Amino acid sequence: MLSEPRAGRLAAWGNALIAGMVSPDDAAIAIVGEDAVHRVEGLPGESSPVGLTLALGRLRALGATGLRVALPAPGHPLGLSGPPDFNARALEAEEAVICHGAALGLVPEVYEAGPEGDVHVEVVWHCLPVREAPPADVPSLGEAERELAEALRDATEVLTRLDVAGSGPVAEAAVAAYRARAERGREVLAPGYPPRAVRVLELAQRVGALVSLAYENGHGGAVSASEMAARGDALRPVERTARRAQVAAYNSVVEERER
C-alpha cells in the first residue's frame, strides 16, 4: 500500500488523454514515471509490442472511452469482471486496468535490467480480452470517504495497542513518507479529476501507510504467534478498505461519465 500502483498512473493519465486534457506525449511521460520504458503487448492489430503513445491512441480507436483500475488481492477480486484467465493474471500482478467501452484489459509485468548499481525497470502491459460487466466491489467516492474515516480510526487503534505508533524514529520516518506521497497524489490523479477524488486517494494512501507501518516495523506488543495472527485479523479489513478507496478515486472520472 505504500507505493503508487502503476495501474493508477495509467488509468489517471489515460483518462486525462481521452478527455483531451493532456497530450499523448505528456500522458506517456507521466505514466512511465521513474521507470525506464513501458510497452503494450497483444494490442489488437499489432503483431509486436508498441509504445504507450501508440497504444493509448489505438485503445481509443477501438472504442475505449475511459480506463478503470482493479487492485485485486486473494479472496477479493476488487475491480475485476472476468474472465477467469484475466482475473488470475491480474491477481498475480495485484493490479490491472480495464477499458470502458472496449472489452480489453491491461496487466503489467515488471522486469529489472542492467548491472548492479544501475538497475532500471521496464514494464510490459499485456493486453487481454475482458468481460464487459460491472467491476467487483467498487464503492462510490462518498462511500469510500465514509469507510476511510472509520478505517483510519481502526488502524490508529491497532497501532496504539501494538505499541507500533510509539516505535520511535522508524515510525516518524514512515509517517513523513506517507505525507509526502499524499502531496504527490495531487499530481498522480491528473487533470480532470474532482477534488473529492484527490482527497479520497490521499486518505487511502495515509491509511495504507499506517497498515504497512503496523506490519513492517517490529512486532510491538504482538510477541506471540496468536497475537501476530490477531494483528493480521485486525488490519486486513482496514487494508481492504484502503484498496477499495483507491480504486474508487481512480475510477471516479469514468463513473461520473456513466451517470
N, C-alpha and C positions, 0 to 999 in steps of 0.2 A: 504493500500500500504506500510505501514511501516514494516510489518512482512513478513518474507520469507514464501512463500506458501509451505505446506508440499508436494503438488504435484510436486513442483520444485525439492525438495530433492529426492523424489522417482524416478522421471524421470532421473535426472542427474546421480545419483549413480547407478540406474538400467542400464542406457546406458553404463556406465563405466564397469559394470559387464558383460554385454552382449558382449562388445568388448574385454573382457579378460584382462582388465587393473587393476582391483581390485578383491580381493577375495570376496566370498559371505558373509563372516562374516564382513569384513570391510565395504562392501556396506550397510549391515543391520544396523551396528552401526551408520554410517553417516546418514542414512535415519531417524532413530529414534531420533537422536539429543538429545534434552533435555527432550523429552517425556519419559514416563516410559516403554511403550511397544506398538508395532504395530502388529496387526494381520490382516489376509486376510480371508474374509468370502465369500462363494459362489464360490470358485475356482472349476472349473470342475474336477471331480474325487475325491473331498474331501467333506466329509459329515459334517465337523465341521471346525471352524476357524483354520488357521495354521499360523506359524511364517513367518517372511519376507524371511528368507533364503530359506525355502522350497518353498514358494510362487514364488519367483523370478526364481528359478530353474524350477518349473512347468510351468510358463509362457513361458520360453524359449523352453521347450519340446513341448508346444502347438503351437509353431511357431512364437512367438514374436521375432522380430529382432530389435526392438527399442521401446522406450517409448516417447510419446508426452504429453505435458501439455495443459490443457484447463483452462482458467480463465474467465468464463462467468460472466456477470452481466445482470440485467434486460434490455431487448431490445438489448443485444449484446452477442450472443452465441459464443463468442471467443474460437476457437479451437475445437468446438463440431461438430459432424457429424450425430447425431441421434443414435437411435430412440428417439421419444419424451419422453418416460419414463426415459431414461438415462439422457437426457438433463435436465429434470426437477429436478432430484436428484443432478446433477452437479451444476445447478443454485442455488439450496438451499444451497449447500456446498460452492459455489463460486470457486470451483476448482475441477479438475479431472485429471486422467492420462488415456491416450488412447494407447493401444498396437498396434504397427505397425506390420503387419504380422499375427495377430490373432485378431479376431473380438470380443475383450474384452476390457472393461474399468473398472477403479477403482475409486470409490468415497469415500472420507474419512468421517467418523463420529467420532466426538471427544467427549470423556467423561472425566469428572473430578471426581476423587475419593479420599477418605481419609478425615481425620478430618481437621478442620480449622487450618491453620498454617503448615500443612503437606499435602497439596493437590498435587496429581500427575495426569498426563494426560495420558490417554490411547486412542489409535486410532484404529478403526476397518475400514479397507478398504473393501467396498462392491464390489465384482467382478460381473459385469453385461455384457450382450451382447451389442455390439455397431454395428452401420452400418459402413461398410468399404467404406468410401468416403473421399474426401479431407476435411480437417478441415476448419471451417469457419473463414475467415477474418485474417489469419495469414500472416504477411508480411515476406519478406526476411530480412536477417540481414542488408543488405545495406539500404533497405527501412526504416527499423526501426531506424537505426542510423540517417538518414537524418531527419525523422519525430521528433525524440527526440530532436535534436538540436533546432528545431523551438519550440517544446513544452516547453523546458527549458526557452526560451526567453518569451514565453507567460505566464508561471507560475510566473516568476520573475516580469513581468509587473503587473500581477494581485495582487501579494503580495504587491508591492510598492503602487499601487492605493488604496489598502485597509488598508495601514499602518501596515500590518502584519509583513513585513520584519524588521520594527523597533520596534518590541514589546518587546525588552529587553532580559533578561536572559532566558526566556522560549524559545524564538526563537533561541538564541545561543545554548541552550542545544539540541534542535531538529536538528539543523544543524550538531552539533558534532555527534549526534546519527546516522544520515544517512551516515556521512563519515565513521564511524566505521563499519556500515553494508556493505558499499561498499568494504571495505577491506576484510570482511568475504566472500563476494561474490566470491572472487578468489578461495576459498575452496569449496563453495557450488556447483560450476559447475563441480567439479570432474575431474579426468584425462580424456584426450581425447577431450576436448572442445577447439576450436580455440581461440586465444587471442581476436579476434573481438567479439566473443560471450560474453566473460568476460567483455569487455569494454561496450557493449550494455546493459548488465544486470546492471552493476554499474550505468550507466547513468539513466536507467529506475528506479532504486531504488532511485536515487537522485531526479528525477522529482516527483516520488510518495511521497517522504518525504515532498517536498515542497507543494504538493497539500494537504496532510494531515495537514501540518502546517497552511495553509490558512483556512482549515475547522475548526480546533480544537482550535486554540489559540486566542480566543476572536473574536469579531466582527470587530475590526479595524474600517475602515471607513464605513462599512456596518451596519448602525444603524437603517435602516427601513426594513420592510419585502420585499419591492420591491428591495432594494439594496442587501439584502441577497440572493434573488432569482437570481439577476443578477450575483452575485458571483458564485452561483452554475452553471449557464449557461456558465460562462467563464471557469470554472475549469473542467467541465465534459469532454470536448474534450481532455484536457491535460491528465487527468487521464486515459482516454480510450487509448491514445497513449502510455502511460507508460505500461499499461497492455499488449497491443499488442507487445511491445518491449520485455517484459519479456518472453512471450510465444515464440517469435522468437529466443531468446537466448537459452532457454531450449531445443527447438526443432531443433536447428541448426545441431546437430550431425546426427539426423535421416534424415533431409532434404539433407544433404551432401551425405549420403549413397545412397539415392534415385537417386541423379544425377550421 
